[in-house]
Amino acid sequence: MNTKRYCFSCDLKDDAKLIAAYKEYHKAGNAWPEITKSIKDAGIVDMEIYLTGNRMFMIMEVDEMFSLHKKAEMDAENPKVTEWENLMWKYQQELPWARDGEKWIALERIFQLE
């Protein structure tokens, strides 16, 4: 299976209690099952989120059927995903250069070991 990697960044609100609560939601087994199902159904075969301070980095490995546009459409039509995303906005904040309402910003790869 051919996969493609996407990397994104987003900030959490710089509040220790909010960061701790966000991390709790994302501990193994704590994400809502509808959310993990929607991720897998979109063609995402692996996803990891890393945190330093209040800045997060998400790495996604996707299969050939994955489309960012299709994932956004699927999410918009899924009430549980919408509920989750609204809940997560209580903890997240836009990056300073994000467009209005933009949450996760795609990262530009500037180096690859050859």
Residue frames as qw, qx, qy, qz and C-alpha x, y, z in Angstrom:
[[0.000, 0.890, 0.456, 0.000, 0.00, 0.00, 0.00],
 [0.378, 0.376, -0.019, 0.846, 1.32, 3.43, -0.96],
 [0.301, -0.789, -0.453, 0.285, 0.95, 6.07, 1.71],
 [0.264, 0.643, 0.010, 0.719, 1.44, 9.80, 1.84],
 [0.443, -0.406, -0.503, 0.622, 2.38, 11.87, 4.89],
 [0.041, -0.796, -0.194, -0.573, 0.73, 15.13, 5.92],
 [0.464, -0.236, -0.491, 0.698, 1.99, 17.27, 8.80],
 [0.151, -0.783, -0.317, -0.514, -0.01, 20.00, 10.50],
 [0.317, -0.026, -0.528, 0.787, 0.34, 22.38, 13.43],
 [0.354, -0.726, -0.374, -0.456, -2.12, 24.00, 15.82],
 [0.108, 0.335, -0.561, 0.749, -1.79, 25.77, 19.17],
 [0.433, -0.571, -0.690, 0.103, -3.52, 25.05, 22.43],
 [0.232, -0.894, -0.016, -0.383, -4.53, 27.89, 24.71],
 [0.444, 0.393, -0.593, 0.545, -1.56, 28.57, 26.95],
 [0.584, -0.488, 0.258, -0.596, -3.21, 27.35, 30.15],
 [0.026, 0.332, -0.932, 0.144, -1.81, 24.36, 32.05],
 [0.507, 0.147, 0.708, -0.470, -5.25, 23.08, 33.13],
 [0.704, 0.537, 0.010, -0.465, -6.66, 23.28, 29.59],
 [0.388, 0.560, -0.717, -0.149, -3.57, 21.58, 28.16],
 [0.195, -0.183, 0.923, -0.276, -3.86, 18.79, 30.75],
 [0.637, 0.327, 0.494, -0.494, -7.55, 18.30, 29.90],
 [0.626, 0.608, -0.301, -0.384, -6.79, 18.23, 26.15],
 [0.181, 0.452, -0.873, 0.008, -4.08, 15.62, 26.71],
 [0.428, 0.012, 0.806, -0.409, -6.55, 13.54, 28.73],
 [0.716, 0.472, 0.153, -0.490, -9.03, 13.55, 25.82],
 [0.614, 0.625, -0.444, -0.185, -6.25, 12.25, 23.58],
 [0.339, -0.432, 0.826, -0.130, -4.86, 9.49, 25.81],
 [0.236, 0.077, -0.918, -0.310, -5.12, 5.98, 24.39],
 [0.163, -0.390, -0.906, 0.035, -8.75, 4.85, 24.54],
 [0.015, -0.523, -0.459, 0.718, -10.16, 8.27, 25.49],
 [0.193, 0.184, -0.373, -0.889, -10.96, 9.70, 22.06],
 [0.699, 0.236, 0.339, -0.584, -14.58, 9.11, 21.17],
 [0.583, 0.035, 0.778, 0.234, -14.97, 5.94, 19.08],
 [0.508, 0.771, 0.381, -0.040, -16.92, 7.89, 16.44],
 [0.060, 0.921, -0.299, -0.241, -13.90, 10.14, 16.01],
 [0.360, -0.442, 0.774, 0.276, -11.37, 7.36, 15.53],
 [0.599, 0.377, 0.702, 0.076, -13.79, 5.62, 13.16],
 [0.396, 0.895, 0.147, -0.144, -14.18, 8.79, 11.07],
 [0.126, -0.779, 0.540, 0.292, -10.39, 9.14, 10.90],
 [0.452, -0.153, 0.850, 0.224, -9.94, 5.57, 9.67],
 [0.549, 0.587, 0.592, -0.066, -12.94, 5.76, 7.31],
 [0.263, 0.917, -0.079, -0.288, -11.31, 8.74, 5.58],
 [0.838, 0.463, -0.164, 0.237, -8.24, 6.72, 4.64],
 [0.080, -0.792, 0.505, -0.332, -5.97, 7.84, 7.47],
 [0.874, 0.008, -0.482, 0.061, -3.91, 4.78, 8.38],
 [0.636, -0.287, -0.404, 0.592, -1.87, 6.38, 11.16],
 [0.037, -0.847, -0.067, -0.527, -2.05, 9.64, 13.09],
 [0.622, -0.312, -0.412, 0.588, 0.15, 11.03, 15.85],
 [0.056, -0.925, -0.075, -0.367, 0.01, 14.35, 17.70],
 [0.649, -0.064, -0.345, 0.675, 3.07, 15.78, 19.45],
 [0.225, -0.937, -0.216, -0.154, 3.11, 18.68, 21.90],
 [0.562, 0.003, -0.261, 0.785, 5.78, 21.16, 22.98],
 [0.050, 0.094, 0.236, -0.966, 4.61, 23.95, 25.26],
 [0.509, 0.447, 0.488, -0.550, 1.25, 24.78, 23.75],
 [0.441, 0.533, -0.458, -0.558, 2.21, 24.05, 20.11],
 [0.799, 0.037, 0.588, -0.117, 1.02, 20.78, 18.59],
 [0.235, 0.463, -0.684, -0.513, 2.25, 18.90, 15.55],
 [0.824, 0.151, 0.446, -0.316, 0.10, 16.26, 13.87],
 [0.053, 0.395, -0.806, -0.438, 1.51, 13.65, 11.50],
 [0.801, 0.250, 0.337, -0.427, -0.92, 11.69, 9.32],
 [0.121, -0.214, 0.867, 0.432, -0.13, 8.74, 7.08],
 [0.647, 0.374, 0.236, -0.621, -2.89, 8.32, 4.52],
 [0.592, 0.117, 0.753, 0.263, -3.75, 5.79, 1.83],
 [0.190, 0.101, 0.577, 0.788, -4.50, 6.38, -1.85],
 [0.085, -0.658, -0.691, -0.287, -8.20, 7.07, -1.24],
 [0.304, -0.634, -0.373, 0.605, -7.55, 9.98, 1.17],
 [0.221, 0.588, 0.268, 0.730, -8.54, 13.51, 0.18],
 [0.147, -0.143, -0.426, 0.881, -8.37, 16.57, 2.44],
 [0.363, -0.065, -0.205, -0.907, -11.45, 17.95, 0.70],
 [0.644, -0.233, -0.655, -0.317, -13.41, 14.71, 1.11],
 [0.449, -0.208, -0.692, 0.526, -12.37, 14.45, 4.79],
 [0.064, 0.061, 0.226, -0.970, -13.65, 18.00, 5.41],
 [0.541, -0.127, -0.394, -0.733, -16.97, 17.12, 3.73],
 [0.630, -0.214, -0.747, 0.017, -17.29, 13.89, 5.74],
 [0.288, -0.147, -0.577, 0.750, -16.57, 15.77, 8.97],
 [0.240, -0.022, 0.012, -0.970, -19.13, 18.49, 8.21],
 [0.652, -0.144, -0.475, -0.574, -21.80, 15.82, 7.67],
 [0.630, -0.164, -0.727, 0.219, -20.98, 13.90, 10.86],
 [0.400, -0.809, -0.101, -0.420, -22.72, 15.36, 13.95],
 [0.833, -0.500, -0.052, 0.230, -20.36, 13.56, 16.37],
 [0.656, 0.150, 0.055, 0.738, -17.28, 14.91, 14.61],
 [0.009, 0.703, 0.137, 0.698, -18.80, 18.40, 14.64],
 [0.642, -0.741, -0.115, -0.160, -19.51, 18.04, 18.36],
 [0.839, -0.257, -0.007, 0.480, -15.92, 16.85, 19.00],
 [0.477, 0.381, 0.100, 0.786, -14.40, 19.68, 16.94],
 [0.231, -0.790, -0.124, -0.554, -16.51, 22.28, 18.77],
 [0.779, -0.620, -0.064, 0.076, -15.40, 20.79, 22.10],
 [0.787, -0.036, 0.041, 0.614, -11.73, 20.83, 21.04],
 [0.231, 0.685, 0.103, 0.683, -11.97, 24.52, 20.08],
 [0.522, -0.836, -0.080, -0.149, -12.37, 25.22, 23.81],
 [0.773, -0.476, 0.210, 0.363, -8.74, 24.11, 24.17],
 [0.641, 0.199, 0.356, 0.650, -7.26, 25.09, 20.81],
 [0.087, 0.852, 0.069, -0.512, -6.43, 28.47, 19.35],
 [0.709, 0.691, 0.075, 0.120, -5.54, 29.58, 15.86],
 [0.678, -0.102, 0.100, 0.721, -1.93, 30.02, 14.90],
 [0.061, -0.656, -0.077, 0.748, -1.13, 33.74, 14.52],
 [0.081, 0.336, -0.548, -0.762, -0.96, 33.43, 10.70],
 [0.216, 0.323, 0.919, 0.062, -4.09, 31.27, 10.32],
 [0.218, -0.292, -0.415, -0.834, -7.04, 32.46, 8.28],
 [0.501, -0.203, 0.307, -0.784, -10.26, 33.07, 10.17],
 [0.889, -0.051, 0.162, -0.425, -11.62, 29.76, 11.52],
 [0.737, 0.419, -0.528, 0.050, -8.59, 27.78, 10.28],
 [0.795, -0.567, 0.178, -0.117, -7.48, 25.25, 12.88],
 [0.791, -0.260, 0.420, 0.361, -4.74, 22.87, 11.75],
 [0.318, 0.855, -0.272, -0.308, -2.22, 24.46, 9.36],
 [0.949, 0.255, 0.007, 0.187, -0.30, 22.31, 6.88],
 [0.469, -0.711, 0.350, 0.390, 3.45, 22.33, 7.41],
 [0.615, 0.734, -0.276, -0.081, 5.91, 22.86, 4.59],
 [0.910, -0.212, 0.153, 0.320, 8.66, 20.26, 4.40],
 [0.183, 0.944, -0.270, -0.058, 11.95, 22.12, 4.07],
 [0.003, 0.597, -0.803, -0.003, 14.38, 19.20, 4.55],
 [0.975, -0.019, 0.057, -0.214, 14.49, 15.50, 3.85],
 [0.446, -0.561, 0.673, 0.181, 17.46, 13.27, 4.57],
 [0.814, 0.497, -0.188, -0.235, 18.71, 11.67, 1.37]]
